[in-house]
Amino acid sequence: MSGDSLTAVPRTVPLDGVVVARVRCDVDCPEGTPVLVVKDKETGEVVAGTQELAADLPAAGPESVLVFRPAAPLTDGHTYSISLEGQDPSDSREAEFRASADLGLDVGAHAMVASVSVQESWYDTPSCCETAMSPCGTEQVCVGKEVERYVVFRLHNSEAALDGAGQYVQTVTFLSPDGAELDKQTAWSRGRPVEHMYMDAAPEYCYEVTYKSLIDGATIEKERTCVPHGDAGATGVFPTDMEVYGPSLGKCSAPPQGFEDVWCAARKDCETGGSESEGCSVSAGRGASSGWALSAVGLALALAGRVGRRRNRR
């Protein structure tokens, strides 16, 4: 999509709050900062106010977070639209929010939702092959002899906190069990989840959160919270499970280097009645509950980003 577009807005805004919107542009981007237009849909009037870029947020490439400050309190129960100034009248890219006097702003009262999962990428350089031509064209399947499993610790705001959190910038500090700071990530808290990668499993994973109000700059600091590793699985380097990846190699028109025997075995299975999966995607993963469900192609793409960090941590 060309030009600026709204990618995230709050569902509810307090009467004396600010209207926050994430705007993105990838192609044919106009010069200057996009301008938000807020309109009361009940009266048809454009809301007067001022606009600024959200403070304390790092640059995020093609995205920006804009803060609109109404000159007067919003009207309880009214629905408002948000659009971008200068958009083509035929362009329907606008969003809506509701003004509410009952919106809770105590984001500290709602714990973040945390998850601990073990994911994997190729440990060695994978070999790749192309599938036979299909209605979707050719696809690439990659496989290595070893995988490395690592922990991804992921955090996001609970559903109950999302609208109130939209009035804050959120900083998450990831900590080691002994309290050392590992990583710090700042984002508009109505936005995306944040995550940190641990190459080695720990008994627990800890974090602290600070919220800074976009209304008046006040801060809320949450106490350190730790989440146990539980039964997420073991980390380290393991042989590739060919029972999982082997069938996908059978779809290739020629074997990937070093995996000729696996390819031949998979082709024989197909010739003796084994059924090939239908559709355009080659699936090669475990059940989602294990946290290891990554496609072969996805693992190959992940390799380049993981290898450098893995070598530095060993």
HELIX and SHEET records of a PDB file:
HELIX    1   1 VAL A  107  ALA A  109  5                                   3    
HELIX    2   2 GLU A  159  ALA A  161  5                                   3    
HELIX    3   3 LEU A  162  ALA A  165  1                                   4    
HELIX    4   4 MET A  242  LEU A  249  1                                   8    
HELIX    5   5 GLU A  260  GLU A  271  1                                  12    
HELIX    6   6 ALA A  288  SER A  290  5                                   3    
HELIX    7   7 ALA A  296  ARG A  313  1                                  18    
SHEET    1   A 4 SER A   5  ALA A   8  0                                        
SHEET    2   A 4 VAL A  19  ARG A  24 -1                                        
SHEET    3   A 4 GLU A  63  PRO A  70 -1                                        
SHEET    4   A 4 GLY A  49  LEU A  53 -1                                        
SHEET    1   B 4 THR A  12  PRO A  14  0                                        
SHEET    2   B 4 ALA A  95  SER A 100  1                                        
SHEET    3   B 4 THR A  79  LEU A  84 -1                                        
SHEET    4   B 4 LEU A  36  ASP A  40 -1                                        
SHEET    1   C 3 VAL A 113  TRP A 122  0                                        
SHEET    2   C 3 GLU A 146  HIS A 156 -1                                        
SHEET    3   C 3 VAL A 194  TYR A 198 -1                                        
SHEET    1   D 3 VAL A 113  TRP A 122  0                                        
SHEET    2   D 3 GLU A 146  HIS A 156 -1                                        
SHEET    3   D 3 GLY A 236  PRO A 239 -1                                        
SHEET    1   E 2 SER A 127  GLU A 130  0                                        
SHEET    2   E 2 GLN A 140  VAL A 143 -1                                        
SHEET    1   F 4 GLU A 181  TRP A 188  0                                        
SHEET    2   F 4 TYR A 168  LEU A 175 -1                                        
SHEET    3   F 4 GLU A 204  SER A 213 -1                                        
SHEET    4   F 4 THR A 219  GLU A 221 -1                                        
SHEET    1   G 4 GLU A 181  TRP A 188  0                                        
SHEET    2   G 4 TYR A 168  LEU A 175 -1                                        
SHEET    3   G 4 GLU A 204  SER A 213 -1                                        
SHEET    4   G 4 THR A 225  PRO A 228 -1                                        
END                                                                             
